[in-house]
Amino acid sequence: MTSECATYDLPEVMKLEDCQELHSFLIKQQGTPVALNCTAVTRISGLAAQMIHFAAGEWAGEDVDFSLRDLSPGCITSLTTLGLGGLVANEGAAG
């Protein structure tokens, strides 16, 4: 695997347009290591959480690194509330 990692900075609150941008980013980066920077996140929508959860599974299935980095308290709360605490437990971990 390559050590290069594409990084995407998640916004404070992901609106529909932000989800579309994240989707485009993930499509372009498919098959390459990805890190989502969660520093600014105050809340994650259900749609955004579903996309992140699905992408993490896809990257893991291809044995490619996928990580969430610098999870903010709001990001952790959102993911845990939505039942995706496993993503929180794997913060910074390779896919």
C-alpha positions as CSV (number, residue, x, y, z in Angstrom):
1,M,0.0,0.0,0.0
2,T,1.0,3.5,-0.6
3,S,1.7,5.9,2.3
4,E,0.0,8.8,0.5
5,C,-3.4,9.6,2.0
6,A,-6.1,11.9,0.6
7,T,-7.6,14.1,3.4
8,Y,-11.0,15.7,3.5
9,D,-12.0,18.3,6.1
10,L,-15.5,17.7,7.3
11,P,-17.5,21.0,8.0
12,E,-19.0,22.0,11.3
13,V,-22.5,20.7,10.2
14,M,-22.9,18.7,7.0
15,K,-25.7,19.9,4.9
16,L,-27.0,18.1,1.7
17,E,-24.5,20.0,-0.4
18,D,-21.6,19.0,1.9
19,C,-22.7,15.4,1.6
20,Q,-22.6,15.7,-2.2
21,E,-19.1,17.1,-2.0
22,L,-18.0,14.2,0.3
23,H,-19.6,11.7,-2.0
24,S,-17.7,13.2,-5.0
25,F,-14.4,13.1,-3.0
26,L,-14.9,9.5,-2.0
27,I,-15.7,8.4,-5.6
28,K,-12.5,10.1,-6.8
29,Q,-10.4,8.5,-4.1
30,Q,-11.9,5.0,-4.3
31,G,-9.1,2.5,-3.9
32,T,-6.7,5.0,-2.3
33,P,-6.1,5.7,1.4
34,V,-8.4,8.3,2.8
35,A,-8.6,10.3,6.1
36,L,-11.5,12.4,7.2
37,N,-10.5,15.3,9.4
38,C,-13.3,15.7,12.0
39,T,-11.9,18.6,14.0
40,A,-14.5,21.2,13.1
41,V,-17.6,18.9,13.3
42,T,-20.2,19.8,15.8
43,R,-22.9,17.5,14.5
44,I,-23.1,14.8,11.8
45,S,-26.3,14.2,10.0
46,G,-27.7,10.7,9.5
47,L,-26.9,10.9,5.8
48,A,-23.3,11.9,6.4
49,A,-22.9,9.1,9.0
50,Q,-24.3,6.5,6.6
51,M,-21.9,7.6,3.9
52,I,-18.9,7.5,6.3
53,H,-20.0,4.1,7.6
54,F,-20.5,2.7,4.1
55,A,-17.2,4.1,2.9
56,A,-15.3,2.7,5.9
57,G,-16.7,-0.8,5.0
58,E,-15.9,-0.4,1.3
59,W,-12.3,0.6,2.0
60,A,-11.8,-2.2,4.6
61,G,-13.2,-4.7,2.1
62,E,-10.5,-3.5,-0.4
63,D,-7.8,-3.6,2.4
64,V,-7.2,0.2,1.9
65,D,-6.7,2.6,4.8
66,F,-9.7,4.7,5.8
67,S,-9.6,6.7,9.0
68,L,-11.4,9.4,11.0
69,R,-8.9,11.8,12.5
70,D,-9.1,14.4,15.3
71,L,-12.7,13.6,16.2
72,S,-14.3,16.6,18.0
73,P,-16.7,16.0,20.9
74,G,-19.6,16.8,18.7
75,C,-18.5,14.2,16.1
76,I,-18.1,11.5,18.8
77,T,-21.5,12.3,20.3
78,S,-23.2,12.2,16.9
79,L,-21.7,9.0,15.7
80,T,-22.3,7.3,19.1
81,T,-26.0,8.5,19.2
82,L,-26.5,7.1,15.7
83,G,-25.1,3.7,16.7
84,L,-21.8,4.1,15.0
85,G,-19.6,4.0,18.0
86,G,-17.3,1.5,16.2
87,L,-16.1,4.3,14.0
88,V,-15.2,6.3,17.1
89,A,-13.4,3.3,18.6
90,N,-11.3,3.1,15.4
91,E,-10.3,6.8,15.3
92,G,-7.1,7.2,13.3
93,A,-6.9,3.4,12.6
94,A,-6.3,2.1,9.2
95,G,-9.2,0.5,7.4
